[in-house]
């Protein structure tokens, strides 16, 4: 298999995706910062995970303008991070407008310049917060745009191995692949004493996933839902 | 008509596109720098053109990572800018891998955050250098990704009014709309004594367009093809 680019946020899903991709061949690790509250913590998780998998080729990109554009509680610290159940009312305020298109565009430009033939993204559609840019439909459409918008001899597949898995299935898959879940960070809030908040949608989804998988989450939480 | 976002490089095509869009309603002007050689000159053209059209809402974004990713003679100063005829051999070295997907992604994120309902881009397919991300096929596919990847109540049209026009038709359209062509910059090289090189593909296309339209180009050139 040829070279792949893997988008690695530093969360559990991207880490399982990296485990899957790196089992198949060499990978380049892409990390995107976009002015989110947990930028520093996520970058640390990216480095730890990339070190663990021996990823030598790395690209860290800062999309500071996404914070300037705003429209999301993840990048606007004057808006609270909701502590509600996932999917409790439409698209949540943590949605960053069209963010994943930026991540994919960087991944595809890098892949085309390096001659990689696939881009792996750990998005999850079903067991998620309901972001529109995490749906299979979006990735399919974007894949067609990649085929049309790159050189005639460039063919880059967008691979989303977790898209239709439940969070519990992802945990099980990760355990099967010896994924170092303790190195990852999923919480939308910066750590307090190295603990995740336990109450944001992202923590709730993760905690539920480990619980349903009957597995122990190595992270510590300040509270439990 | 609602609010539109217009991608304004500062070249003649984006200026004609701005004239068309601003005739229809209020616009936000987006300028993207990406480490290209003419970054400074293009930003100056953007400001002049935006001032001319009274664009108050502006967003200037630096995508420095596109230079880091490389793969193009526009961003890599160790590679010469070709001085050949357009379309003289496949996709030229001035192609920046998947660049327009980045421009569109920023425009769409900004449009969604502001509640704009369209994004205007001045890409030209026929009379062009043959970049894959300037083709109607790419914009159609990307439009489908925008519809799938944004909020259910967000509907942003990608509008490419020049996509199937010849360069001469664009010049004629611009003259009809009183476009200030003297404020624009098309050359791939930085100015020398405020003159464009006259020999790069972009200059050649522009010079040919004005010639075929029987019009005078207000810019000065160091050489003529």
Interface residues (C-beta under 8 A of the other chain):
Chain A: X59 X61 X62 X65 X66 X68 X69 X70 X71 X90 X91 X95 X96 X97 X98 X99 X100 X101 X102 X104 X105 X106 X108 X109 X110 X112 X113 X132 X133 X135 X137 X138 X140 X141 X142 X144 X145 X146 X147 X148 X149 X150 X151 X152
Chain B: X59 X61 X62 X65 X66 X68 X69 X70 X71 X90 X91 X95 X96 X97 X98 X99 X100 X101 X102 X104 X105 X106 X108 X109 X110 X112 X113 X132 X133 X135 X137 X138 X140 X141 X142 X144 X145 X146 X147 X148 X149 X150 X151 X152
